[in-house]
Amino acid sequence: MLRVFIADDEAPARLRLRALLSDIEAEMPNRVVGEAANGQEALDRLAALPAEDRADVALVDIRMPGMDGVELAARLAELPQPPVLVFCTAYDQYAVRAFELQAVDYLMKPVRAHRLLDALRRVPERRLQPAETGRTQLSCSERGRILLLPVADILYLRAELKYVTARTAAREYLLEEALAALEQEFARRFVRIHRNCLVARDAVVGFEHVRDGAEGHWAVVLRGLDERLPVSRRQWAQVRAEFADIRGTERG
């Protein structure tokens, strides 16, 4: 039984979330343990809940009077056992900040039952995970939706014009983030192979030497992709040292 707390300054929005929670109860048993109309009220009411009613997840609006949802999330993160956060909002511009605060999902209003169910299904697993620092997901806007992209699924990041393409085994996503900032933030996960490309260290399975001129060039072989990513001559020495235990092959 998932214990849910709702924080939204609009009573109709709180009623809608209650109705949606009732609609999905057969698939995700839940009960609402409290409500609040702003961040400060939410903090006070969450703190006053008895142990048996401690919230597992908080459905939080962004724009609320006084303390808004982002500040509430930051305050909750300071607690020893904070509820998992799911933002429910009409504004998409806060998505990046929301995931910096370790929100498990970012639902755009009007919230749909299947999206709420998807979000709540991830709550038990998140509560079992040790606390992490930094983002574990990136967000991108696509056809009016905010999509969540786990950093662990990304095979490479490549700068293209004003966007960065994030490639997973399944597809590509466009991110409105700077490649240099991503390199700094996720330095332990990604390594630069070209001025416009970072690859995930654990996705590299080998290298190929491509003969396309007098000297040719080396390319990275990634797990699950037929695509080969060129390594710049400037970066090759560093990349070779980074993956000294991986042998390369040649192709004409």
N, C-alpha and C positions, 0 to 999 in steps of 0.2 A: 504494500500500500504506500504509494508515493505521497508525501505530505507537501502541499503546495501553498505558497504565500503569494498574494497578488498585490502589486503596488501600481496604481494608476489613478490620476486625479479625476478621471471621468467615470462616474457611476455606471453609465451604459457599457463602457468598455470592460469594467469589472464583471458586470452581469454577463456579457458575451463570453468572457473567458470561463466563467463558471459553467455556462451552458455547453461550451465546447468540451470542458473537462468531463461533464456528465455524459456527453455523446461518446467519448472515447474510453469511458470507464471499463467497459468489458475487455478492451484490449490492453489498457494500462490502468489498473486499479489506482485510485487516487482519492484524496480528500483535501479540501481547502482548510487550512488551519488559521488563516487570518487574512486581513485586507488592510490597505493603507492608501491614503490619497496623496501622499508626498513622501519624500525620502526620509525626513526626520521622524515622521509618524511610523514609517516602516521599521526604522532602526529600533524605536522604542517598543513597538509591538512584537517584533522578532525577539528582542531581549527578554520580554516578559513571558514568552511561551514556556510552558513546562516541558521537561525533558521528553516526555512521550509525544509532544506535539511539535518538536523542533523541526523546522522546515527543511526538507531535502532540496527543494528548488524554489526559486523566487522568479515569478513572471513580472518583469519590471518595465514600465514605460520610461521613455527618455525624458521628455519635456514635462516636468511637474513643477508647481510653484515651490519656492524656497529651495530645498535640496533636490536637485534633479536626479535622474536615474544613473547618470555617469558617476556623480559624486557618491550616491548611495552604494554603487558597486565597489568603488574604491574603499569606502568605509567598511563594507562587509568583508572585503578581502583581508582586513586586519584581524578578523575574528579567528579563534582557534579552529572552529568547525563551521565555516560559512556555507550557506546554501549555494547550490549550483545556480548560475545565472542564465536566464533566457530573456533577452530583450524583446519587447513587443511594442513597436513604434510605427508611426506614419512617416518617419524621416530616415532616409538612407545614408545621410552624410556622417552619421556617428558610428558606422559599422567598424571602421578600422580601430577606433578607440575602444569599442565594445570588446573586440577580440584581444586587445592588449590587456583587458581586464579579465581575460579567461572565460568570457561568456561561451556557453556551449552552443548557442544558436542566436540568430538575429531575425526575428519574424516581423514581416511588414504587415501593417494593418490594411484591410481587414484580415485578421488571422484566420487561417483555414484549419479545419480539424486535422487533416492528414499531416500538415506541417507541424502543428503542435504535437501530434503523436510522435513524429520523427524526432523532434527535439527532446521530448520526455524519455524516449527510449534510450537516449545517450546519458541520462542523468546517473543511473546506478553505476555504470562503468566509470564515469568521471569522479564520482565520490570515492571510488576505490583507488584511484590513482594518487600517488604522492603529489604534493603541491609542486608546481613547476614555475620557473621564472621565465619570462618572455613569452612570446606568442607561440602557440602550437598550430594555429590556423591563420590563413590569409583570406581576405574577402574580395570578391569582385562583383560588380554590378552587371547583370546580363538580362536584357529584355524585361526590365522592370522588377527583377528579383535580385536579392543578395545571396550569392552562393558562397559556401564555406569550403575552403580547400585546405585539408590537412598538410602541413609542411612535410610530414613524413612521406607523403605520396608523391612529392615533386621530384622528378628526375633531373630536370635542368631549368634554369631561368635565363632567358635571352632578351636583351634590350632590342626593341624595334620601334623606331621613331619615338613617340612620347609614352609608349606603353612598354611593359615587360610581359613577355609570354612565359607562362608557367606550364611546363609539359609534364603530364602524368602518363602512366601506361595507357590510360583510356583516351585522353583528349588534351586539348590546349585550353588555357584560360588567359584572359587579358587582365593584367593588374595595373592599377594606376599608382605605381610605386617606383622609386628610383633603384636601379640595379646596385649602385654603390652603397645605398643604405641597407639593402637586403644582404649584401655581402658582409657588411659590418655586423648586422644583427645576428646573422646565422653563420658566423665564421667557422664554427665547429662542424657544421653540416655540409657546407658548399665550398668548392674550390674553384678559383677562376682559371679558365682554360683559354680565354680570349678576352679582348677588351669589352666585348658585348655578351659574354656568356659565362655562367656559373653552372657547375654540375654537382650533383649530390655524390659525396664520397662513396657511400655504400651502394650506389647504383652502377659504379664503374666496374666493368668485368674484363676490359682489355683495351688494347690500342692497335690500330692498323696504320701502316705506312702507305700512303697513297702516292703513286708516281704520276704527278701531273706537271712535270717540268724537269729541269736539271736536278733539283734537289728533292722535290716532292714535299709532302708534309705529313704529320701524324694526325690521326683522328681518334676520338674517344668512342669506344663501344660501350653502350649502356644496356643494362638488363631490360629485356622485354621490348627493345626498340630496334627496328632495322636501320633507322636514321643514324648517320655518323656525324659527329660534331668536330670540326677542325680545331686543332690546337695551334695557336699562333706561335711563330718561332720565338718570340719574346718570352712566352710563358712555358715553352716546352721543358726547359731545364728544371724549373720549379715543379711542374706537373710530374715529370719523370721521377724526381726525388720523392714526391708525395706518394707515388704508387710504385715504389721500387720493387715490390714483390710481384708485380703483374708484368708478364712478358707480352711483347707486341708481335704482330704478324705483318706480312707485306701483301699488297695487292696492286696490280698494275692499273 
